Amino acid sequence: MSRGGGMPAGEESRSTVVDRVNVALIAEAVDALAKLQDRTGLKKVDLVNRALLVYEFVDAELKAGKQILLRDQDGRDQLVKIFL
């Protein structure tokens, strides 16, 4: 996913803070954040930073005319439709 600007795992918290944002999350986002914390062990701030980086990457790729595909263990591709 990185285009040269991504951070290695766990380094988000040690990076220089450039901006602080206070956000109100909807219930689905709170649940997703909790699930990701349980699965990854990462802090909320790291997960939110990564989510924004992924969102920006996906948005830019889709706007450039590319498609998002997922490949399962058997090598079958599935087109992912994302509406941004």
C-alpha positions as a LaTeX table, in Angstrom:
\begin{tabular}{lrrr}
\hline
Residue & $x$ (\AA) & $y$ (\AA) & $z$ (\AA) \\
\hline
Met1 & 0.00 & 0.00 & 0.00 \\
Ser2 & 2.84 & 2.37 & 0.68 \\
Arg3 & 3.80 & 4.93 & $-1.89$ \\
Gly4 & 6.83 & 6.05 & 0.05 \\
Gly5 & 4.92 & 7.82 & 2.83 \\
Gly6 & 3.77 & 4.87 & 4.91 \\
Met7 & 5.11 & 4.14 & 8.36 \\
Pro8 & 6.40 & 0.80 & 9.61 \\
Ala9 & 4.19 & $-1.07$ & 12.07 \\
Gly10 & 3.99 & 0.57 & 15.49 \\
Glu11 & 5.83 & 3.75 & 14.53 \\
Glu12 & 2.79 & 5.98 & 14.25 \\
Ser13 & 2.79 & 6.73 & 18.00 \\
Arg14 & 6.44 & 7.74 & 17.94 \\
Ser15 & 6.04 & 10.10 & 15.00 \\
Thr16 & 5.89 & 13.85 & 15.41 \\
Val17 & 2.35 & 15.05 & 16.05 \\
Val18 & 1.42 & 17.51 & 13.32 \\
Asp19 & $-2.27$ & 17.98 & 14.09 \\
Arg20 & $-4.77$ & 16.89 & 16.71 \\
Val21 & $-8.36$ & 16.10 & 15.80 \\
Asn22 & $-11.30$ & 15.39 & 18.09 \\
Val23 & $-13.93$ & 13.28 & 16.32 \\
Ala24 & $-17.30$ & 11.80 & 17.22 \\
Leu25 & $-17.57$ & 8.22 & 15.99 \\
Ile26 & $-20.78$ & 6.50 & 14.96 \\
Ala27 & $-21.61$ & 3.19 & 16.66 \\
Glu28 & $-20.36$ & 1.08 & 13.71 \\
Ala29 & $-17.01$ & 2.88 & 13.75 \\
Val30 & $-16.67$ & 2.35 & 17.52 \\
Asp31 & $-17.32$ & $-1.38$ & 17.04 \\
Ala32 & $-14.85$ & $-1.58$ & 14.14 \\
Leu33 & $-12.20$ & 0.24 & 16.17 \\
Ala34 & $-12.68$ & $-2.13$ & 19.12 \\
Lys35 & $-12.44$ & $-5.20$ & 16.84 \\
Leu36 & $-9.27$ & $-3.87$ & 15.25 \\
Gln37 & $-7.73$ & $-3.17$ & 18.65 \\
Asp38 & $-8.51$ & $-6.72$ & 19.76 \\
Arg39 & $-7.08$ & $-8.24$ & 16.55 \\
Thr40 & $-3.98$ & $-6.07$ & 16.24 \\
Gly41 & $-3.14$ & $-4.84$ & 19.73 \\
Leu42 & $-2.59$ & $-1.37$ & 18.28 \\
Lys43 & $-3.61$ & 1.87 & 19.97 \\
Lys44 & $-6.64$ & 3.79 & 18.73 \\
Val45 & $-4.46$ & 6.63 & 17.46 \\
Asp46 & $-2.38$ & 4.21 & 15.38 \\
Leu47 & $-5.47$ & 2.55 & 13.92 \\
Val48 & $-7.06$ & 5.88 & 13.01 \\
Asn49 & $-3.82$ & 7.09 & 11.39 \\
Arg50 & $-3.54$ & 3.87 & 9.38 \\
Ala51 & $-7.21$ & 4.04 & 8.37 \\
Leu52 & $-6.74$ & 7.54 & 7.00 \\
Leu53 & $-3.64$ & 6.50 & 5.07 \\
Val54 & $-5.48$ & 3.51 & 3.59 \\
Tyr55 & $-8.52$ & 5.65 & 2.74 \\
Glu56 & $-6.38$ & 8.24 & 0.96 \\
Phe57 & $-4.51$ & 5.52 & $-0.96$ \\
Val58 & $-7.70$ & 3.73 & $-2.06$ \\
Asp59 & $-9.39$ & 7.01 & $-3.01$ \\
Ala60 & $-6.41$ & 8.11 & $-5.13$ \\
Glu61 & $-6.14$ & 4.73 & $-6.87$ \\
Leu62 & $-9.85$ & 4.60 & $-7.67$ \\
Lys63 & $-9.79$ & 8.16 & $-8.98$ \\
Ala64 & $-6.87$ & 7.13 & $-11.20$ \\
Gly65 & $-9.12$ & 4.51 & $-12.78$ \\
Lys66 & $-7.78$ & 1.47 & $-10.95$ \\
Gln67 & $-9.77$ & $-1.34$ & $-9.33$ \\
Ile68 & $-9.45$ & $-3.00$ & $-5.94$ \\
Leu69 & $-9.20$ & $-6.81$ & $-5.98$ \\
Leu70 & $-9.01$ & $-9.36$ & $-3.18$ \\
Arg71 & $-7.38$ & $-12.73$ & $-3.81$ \\
Asp72 & $-8.25$ & $-15.77$ & $-1.68$ \\
Gln73 & $-5.91$ & $-18.62$ & $-0.75$ \\
Asp74 & $-6.92$ & $-20.52$ & $-3.88$ \\
Gly75 & $-5.90$ & $-17.65$ & $-6.15$ \\
Arg76 & $-9.44$ & $-16.55$ & $-7.03$ \\
Asp77 & $-9.87$ & $-12.80$ & $-7.44$ \\
Gln78 & $-12.90$ & $-10.87$ & $-6.27$ \\
Leu79 & $-13.56$ & $-7.31$ & $-7.41$ \\
Val80 & $-14.27$ & $-5.01$ & $-4.46$ \\
Lys81 & $-16.70$ & $-2.19$ & $-5.11$ \\
Ile82 & $-16.00$ & 0.78 & $-2.87$ \\
Phe83 & $-18.11$ & 3.88 & $-3.03$ \\
Leu84 & $-16.17$ & 6.85 & $-1.69$ \\
\hline
\end{tabular}
